[in-house]
């Protein structure tokens, strides 16, 4: 399973990444909404962990944009 973490608090994103990797997940982390959207639209992720308050684009807008693109795997 490939997971994308979109979290602006770098220490929290790193901690989550380490925990998930120790449990044999493939994990990428980004720290702003626009980069999160770009990565999510790649279609390679099975799960998104989104923060709501992000720089550039908040998590709710990011999720609405993904849904508008017709990607429903994350719903």
Secondary structure, 3 states (H helix, E strand, C coil): CEEEEECCCHHHHHHHHHHHHHCCCEEEEECCHHHHHHHHCCCCCCEEEECCCCCCCCHHHHHHHHHHCCCCCCC
